[in-house]
Amino acid sequence: MLGLPKTTEMSKQLPKKAIYTKFQMNTAAKEKIDADISRITIVNEIAPNKVNIPSGEDVKSFFVLLVSLKRKEYDEKTIATLSKLIPQNILFVLEYEDESKLAIYHTMVMQTAWMPTEEQKVELKGLNLDTVWENIVIAVGGVNIEKGNSLDEQIEINEKKQKLEKEIAKLEKQARAEKQPKKKFELVLKVRSLKQEMDLLSAN
């Protein structure tokens, strides 16, 4: 799967019941996972003895999990929950019918667009598994690391920018609809302030 070396391939089903029991999940949490996921299978293990890439300081190995979805509009929180429950670095292949998207949890859930599963590919690029993992996070999250930022710093900046963009769009819409000149002016000032904040983030 994903064009990864045959030496990494495996097929081990992770029964949902075993996950529920091990982590003593409550009924509501179980129902959320059940609503989205029909089956979870470990399909690849990337480890030094399988890919001839040395382990890193943080990443000794990582797994590829094929998650068969019951619906395309799944809850992202389900992926975050699974990532937190399973104490491993995990690359998820979220598959619905013959399409899939790649997802990864690194401070937040990041994912690619949907595409035919057979076209999904992942490259193992890096001198050790730390850099290989970081490059996969960058690829899946579409992260463009700017001016000496670390990966985590860049993700945090991108998250702040997204929130600011949403807030600016909301306030601009309110300003266009506002009839009272004073309130309209206040909204315009707020938008200007948020845009300055956005410029500062981009400049750092």
N, C-alpha and C positions, 0 to 999 in steps of 0.2 A: 504493500500500500504506500501511496505518496512517492513512489519511485525510490524508496529507501532500500538499502542493501538487504538481500535475502537472509543474510546471517542475523538480521535484527528481528525477523518475522516470528510471531508466535500467535497463538489463538487461545486465550484463556478468558472464559466468561466470568464477569464479576456479578454474581447474583445480587439483585437489589435487596433481597431479604437479609443477606449477610451484612450489607452496608448498614441497613436499618438496625440490626441487632448489635453490631459492633459499636456503633456510635449512639445507641439508645435514643433514636430519633422519635420525636412525638408524632402523633397521627397527622397533624397539619403538614409537617415537613415531608412525611412519607407521601401524602396525597399530592403534594406539589411535584415531587419527582415522578410519581406514577402517572400524573396527568401528561407529562412531557416525554417521558422516556420508556421505551419498550424493552431495550436490551443494552447492556454495556459490555464491551469485549476489549481486552488488552490485545492489540495487534502488532505492536513493535516495542522492543526495549533497546534503547540506544545506550550502550555501555562500552567502556574501553576495550573489553575482550571481544566485542562484536563488530566494532567499526574502526579499530586501530587509531582511535583518537584518545589522548590521555584525559583523565578526569580533571576537572578544575578544582579550585578551592571550595567553591560553593556547590557546583553541580557534579555529582559523581556518576549519575545516570539519569535518564528520563524515559517516560513511557508515552506511547501513542494509544489513546483510547478511542475506539469507534463507538459512538453513541447513536443508537438507532432511535430516531424521534417519532413520536406518534402524531406530531403536528409541526408545521413549518413555523408557526408563530409561537415559539416556546418562550418560557420565562428565563431571561438571562441570569436571574438570581439562582436558578437551579444549577447552572454551570459553576457559579461562584461557590455555592454550597458544596458541590462535589469536590472542587479544588481544595477547599478548606478541610474537608473530611479525610481526603486521601493524602497522606504526608509524603508526596512525591511531586517532582516537576512533571506536569502533564500537558501534552498537546492533544486537544480534543478534535476529532473529526465528527462533526454533527451531521448525520445523514438523514435525509428525508426522501424516500423513494430513490430516484437515481441522481439526486443532487446533494451536495454537501457544502459546508463551510468549515474553515478551520477556526478554532477558538483557543484562547490561552488566558489564564488568569495571572496577571502580574500587576499587583496593586489594584487592578480593576479588570473586568472582562473585556478582552479585545478580540475582534473577529474579522474575518474576511467576508467578501460578498459570496453569495451562492454561485456555484458552478457545477458542471457535471463531475461526479465523483472520480470518474476515470481520468479526468484532466488535472486533478489535484496533485501538486508536486511540492516536495520540501527538500531544500538543499542543506547538507551538513557542512557549513562553512565556519572554519575557525581552527586555531592551533590547539585548543583544549575544549572540554565540554562547557565551560563557563561562556566562552565566546560563541560557541555553536548555539547554545540556548539563547544568548542575548540576540544573536542574528535572527533566530526564529521569531522571537518576541517582536523585533523591529519589523520583520516581514509581515507577520500576521496583523500587527497593530497599525501598519502603515506609518510608523514613526519616523519622522525626519529629524535627526539629532542635529541641533544648531550649536554653533560656536562653543565648543568645549563643554557642553552640558553632559551630564551622565544620562543614562537611559531613564532612570527613575525621575531625575529632575525634568527631563523633556516631557515625560508622560504627565507629570504634575502641571507643567506649564500648559500643555495641550488641553488638559481637563479644565483648567481655569479659563482658557480662551473659549472653549465650547460653552461654558456657563455664561461668560460675558456676552458672547454672540447671541445666545437665546434671550438674555435679559434685554439687550439692545433692540433686538427684533420686536420683543413684546412692548417695550416703551415707545418705539417708533410707531407701532400700530395704534397704541393708545393716543399718542400725540396727534396722529392724523385724524382720529375720530373725535378728539376733544374740541368742544365748541367755545369754552371759556378761555379767552386770551391768556389770563394769568396762569391757569393750570397748564395750558399748552406750552407756555414759556418755561414753566418749571420742569415739565417732561423733557423738553429740548435740552435744558441745562444738564439734566441727569444723563441723557444720552451722550452729550458731549464729554461729560466726566468719565463715563464708562469707556468711551472710545479712546480717551487719553490713557486710561489704565491698560487698555488693549495694546496701544502703541508702546507703552513701557515694557510690557511682557515680551513683545516682539523684538524690542531693542536689546533686551538682556541676553 
